């Protein structure tokens, strides 16, 4: 049954082999599959051998010891020579193990096994030996007898037929049996030797004849590939016949070369290296790759087969790989220089990206995957690394100015593949932002547009980082650091201009944006605001502008005002906005006070037809205004006195200081065209009321009657007599008010509207006023510095000068020079808040 099973197994293996000749790639896959099947079948074969040996041993132990009556027909008697010797007995046992396990079907169960010429007891020999998986196949060099020679002749004819590409007449099962018989008879090494010689002779005489007659590169490579494919196919078919050699090697654990490896070694040694074919193949492959880089279409499948051949022959890494890398470096060194001179930076980046993609596809199609770690870094270095500085100098600023986001994204993507590329790009990006931003901030001519340009520039750089630089966190950090650096190179002015910019957007006359757009704009302003150091300067100017908007009713939206206040509070804390919040609270309280005053006046007889509204302000919250004395009309003075009595009676101990320069009035005037309602400032109202009793007045007379400051009066008269709504007639007519001008009521004034607002001519903030605001900020800073020093010294008691400065800088939220800090320390020493150490002048002690 075992012999029948083996026969069926061999037939099954033969059916699995394809009758058509496979190509080289399929042949290599087939060999790998056969090796896997050999390893997988080892365990099954060994178990069958053990079972057969156990059965044979049981039969043999019942046999009487006898001398071998006859030798096996194939002449195996030469296997043992020394009778009775211990070594011979061990050898006999090994031969028995292999013979019975492999050819048990050749002998009947009751036959005498004439396997050795030893006169010792066979039963005794077998029964005393444990046969297991650890036994190894013993090789012997035994001369071929006539039958063996006949078997080899049959096998040799089959090999030559395969090599000659003709049909093999003998069945493959029969040929496989012949190989098995030769191996069992101890001729394995001789079979391997003769097979090696047959393959070597064929390769040595046949292959070079084809290659030596081909001179054309493409034809040569095709010929090599065709011969290689043919050789692989032949080798697979030969291996199928001599598969028993590889199986016994695997089963017995012999460290010998397989048939496939024998063939590859012969092809490598006799064709590739001896004939110089390998070197020529490498040269031709490099030539074809160079032509492909030049734009020529090449046969990539042919190149893939050739590189696979070199890999199989273990020649690729030794002969071709390094040369490909070197040739690539030389090619792109020359080409990149030419392209960089001829193209713009965006054009060169497109070229470099395409070349890197081409090399990646080349690797994917026909080069070994191991080449990638050498080839791609080489291309990146030649295309980008060597020209990085020149590319940055030549094109970065230009692309940033043009907002070429696609080109910048490509630049970022390519330079990130170079060592230290992103760090270099980030440094140049920072230099660009500092250069452009400094020009915006430092140039006085751009003060009026400074904030809007900063917002636009910030939006532009944000878009570059988010869209072109992949939202790289390091680039975002660089953007923030760069803005903070250049925006504070001009002390205080950016803070002042941000306050004025917000004032312009929050005024009632601003109709440029909807509420949603205004909210987004304020968010962008706050982004710029975060970068400035002198936030107290911003507070001072913002508070002054906010006071005018609230008192003059020029705020566009209370919601927008409170939204801005909330943003400032979130950014700087409650202490920063406490005074601003107090201003809003005063306006709310004033509404309640005016309601109570109207109730108070309703219980009394009104001295005139005046509806008085007063804004009561806390002096600590609002900007300081110089006291102004003007001559009010009799009715106004009466109502002012009534309100003072009402308020002081209700709030005993408080003091009221009237500020007429921020007053607003609504006056009804009768013209020839009819009755009009005029919205005026208090100064405009005082001037118009003079013409109830006079027809014409000179400038000097108006000054005498109103006591308004000369410059303010001239602007007031200019708004009434020289503006769009000319309710006064000036003589002579001109745009400016002169000392000898006379003014009269313009009874012929006409306007289609009933309510008319006459705006006061606004005088631009003078440098003196700006300096005064700045000085007040510096004075407030001195108090903050003094308070910080006292807090630190009270806690630390004793501190060195440098440590004290370090602690002060940590607490202050505005920039200050060391010289200014030294002055404040000296001032506190003079006022006995602290003292110097007697032995060490650089150490201070707190004085309780």
C-alpha positions, 0 to 999 in steps of 0.5 A: 500500500505504501508503494501505491501511495507513493506512486499516486503522490508522484502522479499528483505532483506531475499533474500539478506541473504545467506542460507548457514552458513557463517564463522566467518570472513564473519559473522563479516563483515556481522554484520558491513554491517547490522549496516551500513544499519540500519543507512542508512535506518533510514532517509527513515523509519522516512519519511515513519512514518511521512507520515503515521502519517499525513494520520492517523491524518487526518482520526482520526480528522473526527471521533467522540470521543467515548469510546473504544468498545473493546480492541485489541486482544493482550491486549494492554489496559493495556498501560493507567491507569489514565483517563484525566491525562496530562501525560497519554495523552502524553503517548497515543500520543507517542504510537499512533505515533509508532503504526500507523507508524508501523502497519497501515495496520492492521486497516481499514481507517474507523475503530475505533482505540481502542488503549486507555481506556481514555474517553477524546476526541481522536481527540482533543488529536491528533490534539493538538499534533505535531508528528515529528522525535523527538518523542522517542519510550517509553519502558514499562515492560508489562507481556506476555499474551498467544499470546506473550508467544506463539510467544516467544516459536516459537522464542526460538525454532528457536534459539535452532535449530540454536544453535543445528546446525539443520534446522529451520522449521519456515520461517525467515519472520514469525520469524521476524514478531513475533519479530516485534509484541513483540516489538510493544506490548512493550516487547522489553526489555523482548525479549532482556532479554530472548534472552540474557539468551538463548545465555548465557545458550547455551554458558555456558553449551556447549562451556566449555565441548569441551575445557576442554577435549583438552590438546594438544596445536595445537588441543586446538587452533583449537578447540577454533577457530572452536567453535568461528567460529561456535558461530559467525555463530550462532550469525549472524543467530540469529541476522538476526531473531532479527534484528528488535531489532537493527533497533528500537534501531537505529531509536529511538536513544536508547543507548542499546546494539546490539544483536551482542555485547550481544553475544560477551559480553557473549562469553567473560564473560562466556568462556574467562574469567570465564573458564580461556580460554583466558589466556590459549589461550595466552599461547598457541599462545606464544608457537606457535610463539616461535616454529615458531621462532625456524624454525618450520612451523605453521598454520598462518591462525589459529593464524590470526583467534585467534588474530582476535577473541581476538581483537573482544572480546577486549582481545588482547591488554589487555592480549596478546600484551604486553606478545608478546613484552616481550617474543620477547625481552627475546628471542632475548636477549638470541639468539643475544648474542649467534649469536654474539659470534659465527658469524662474523659481516657480518654474524650477520648482515645477521642474524639480517636482516632476523630476522627483516624481519621475525617479519615484516612478522609475523605482516603482517600475524597474529598479530594486526597492532597496535603491530608493533609500540611496537614489531619492536622497541623492536626487533631493540633494542635487535638485534642492539641497545644493541650490536651497540658498539661491532659490530662497534669495531669488524667489521667496520674497517674490512669491510671498509678495505675489501671494503665490500660494501654490508655488509656496506650497510646492516650495515647502513640500520640496524643501522639507525633503532636504536636511535642515530645509524647513529651518532655513525656510522658516528663518528666511520667512521670519526675515521677510516678515520683519522687513515688510512689517518694519517698513509699515510701522517705522514710516511716519507717512504710513501712520494713517494706514498703519493698522489696516496694512498690519491687518492685511499683512497678518491675513496674508501671512496667515493664509501662507502658513495655513495653506502653503506651509501645512499649518506647521506649528513652528511656522505659526510660532515664527509668525507671532514672534516676527510680528511682535518683534517689528511692531514694537520697534517704534515705541507707543505709536502702534498702540496709539494708531490702533486706538484711533483705528478702533475709534474710526470703526466704532463712530456713528458715521462709519457705514462701511460694514455690517455688524457681523463684518465689524465684529470680525474686524474687531477680532482682527484688531485684537490679534494685532493688539496682542503683539504691542507691549505698550498696552497702557498707551492704547488704553489712554488714547482709547479712553479719550476717544471712547469718552467723545463717542459716549458724550457726543452720542457718536457711537455707532452701536452700544453692542459693538462698544461693549463687544470691544470692551469684552474683548479687551477684558478677556485679553488684558484682565479686569483691571485693564478695563475697570475705568472703561467699564466705569464710563459705561456705568456713569452713562447708565447712572446719568440716565436715572439722574436725568429722569429724577431731575425731570420729576424734580422740575415737574414739581416746580415752575420752569424758568424757561423753555429748556429741556436740560440733560446732564451727564454726571461723570466720575473724574477717576474714570474719564479723561481729565479735561481742563476747566473752561469758563464761558458766558452762558445765557440767562436761562442756561445759567438758571437751569445749571443752578437748579441741577446743581442744587438738586444733585448736591442735595441728593449726594451731599459732600460731592463736587460738580465741575461743569464742562461746557466744551462737550455740551450738545444742544437742539435749537429751533430757528425760524427762517424765511423758508420756515422753521428748522431744528438745528443740532448744534454744539454748545459753543455754536448755540451760544453764538447763534443766541447772540443774534436774537438781540443783534443783527450784525456782530464782529469777531471781537464782539462775539469773543467779548460776549461768549468768552469762548477761546479764540481758536475754538470760536474761529472754528465755531464761526467757520462751521456756521458761516463757511460750511454746507449749512450757512445759518450765518452770513459772513462779510467778506465771504471766504473760507477762513475767519479773519479778525475784521470779519462781520457776521449776521443771521442768514434769514434766507437759509434754505434746506429741504430737511427739517432737522439739520445737523451742523458739525463742528469743525474738528481740529486734528489732534495736535502734537502737543495733545498727543505728547500730553496724553503720552506724558500722562501714560508715563506718569501712570507708569511711574506709579506702577513701577513704584508699586511693583518695587515696593511689593517685591521688597516688602515680600523679599526684604533684602534683594540684590540690584539685578535680581530686583530688576528681574522681578520688576520686569516679570510684573510690569506689562509695558516696556521700560528701560533699566535707566528709568527703573534705576531712577524709580529705585533712587526715588524710593530710597529718598522717600525712605521706602528702602535703603542700600546695604552699608557694605554692599551698595548693590543690595537693597533692604526694605524699610518697614 
